[in-house]
Amino acid sequence: MAVTRLLAQLTIVDFEPAIRWYAKLFGRDADARPMDGLAEWHLAPTFGVQVWADPERAGRSTVVVDESDLDGLADRLTRAGIDHPGVRHVTASRVLIVTDPDGNSIVFSGA
């Protein structure tokens, strides 16, 4: 097996409001909308995040994304109106945990 790409998926209830929220989170519109109810943000050439409308499974997803500037990200999210508890220290790194309106967790980690 030779894996060449990974897309983590977050399930949401209401597509258009969620897409607007994730556009604020990632600081830009989705890179692709390959089908109804699905949007993708390509965060690097070989990985990204999908947001998928699936009301029965919504709110049960978690993704972890490494971020080189957690403090800068926290400031940008605050300016964009996205609530978060701030950057906190954990065992070997720091994290910024954001919860989307459906209850999914996006964990940004970094030094």
N, C-alpha and C positions, 0 to 999 in steps of 0.2 A: 504494500500500500504506500502511495506517495501523496500525502495530503498537500494541496497547493493553495487552499483558501479556506477560511473559516468565517462564518457569519453567525454571531450569537443572536438569539431571537427573544424579543420581549413581547408578550401578548397583552393586548389592550382591548377595551370595550368599544369606544367610539373613535373611529379612525381619524377624522379631520381635526378634532380638538387635540388628539394625541400627537398628530403630526406637527401641529403648531407648537406644542410644548417641547417636543424633541428637537425641533428646529432651533428653539431658544437654548436648549441644553447643549447642542453641538455647535451652535453659533452659525448655522447655515441651513438651507433647505436640504431635503433629501437628495441624494445623488441619483437614485433610481426608484421608480415605482413599477416594478416588473409585472404586477397584476393587481386587480382590485383588492383593496384591503391590506396591501403590503408596500412598505417603503423601506429603503436601505440607505444607510450612511456608510460610505466606504472610508474608514478611518486611516487606512494604510493600503498599499497595493494588494496585500493578501489577507486582510481581515476587516471586519466591519460589524455593524449592528443592523438587524432587521426589526421593524415594528410591524406586528401582524395582528389584525383584528380577529379575535377569537374570544367572544364574551364568556364562554363557558370555562376557559382556562385563564382568563385575564387576571393580572395581579399576582401571579405566582412565580415570576421570573426574577433572576438575578444575573447580572453580568459584572465582570471585573475588568476595568480598563486601566492600564498603566498610563500615568500622566506625568510629564516632565516638570510642570509648574502648578502644583496643587493650590498654592496661595493665589496665583493669578487666575486660575479657574474659579476658585471660590469668589473672588472679587467680581469676575465677569458674570457668574450666575446670580449673584446678589443684584447687580445692575440690571440683569435681564428679568428680575422678579421671580426667580426660582428659589424657593425656601430650601435651606439646608442647615445642618447643625454646626457647620464649620469643619475645618481640618482638625483631625485628632491623631495623636500618636498611638500606635499599636506596637506589638512586639518588635518587629524588625523594620517597620516603615511607618508611613503616615497614610491616612485614608480620608476621603471626603465622600460620604454616603448621601446620595440623593434618592428620594422616593418619588416616582411619577404619580400622577393623579389616580392611577388604577392600583397602586400599591407595589409595583415592581421596584426593585432596588438596583441602582446603578452605583457601583463602588469604584471610585477613582482611587488608585493607589500610587504612591511614589515615595521618593526619598525625603 
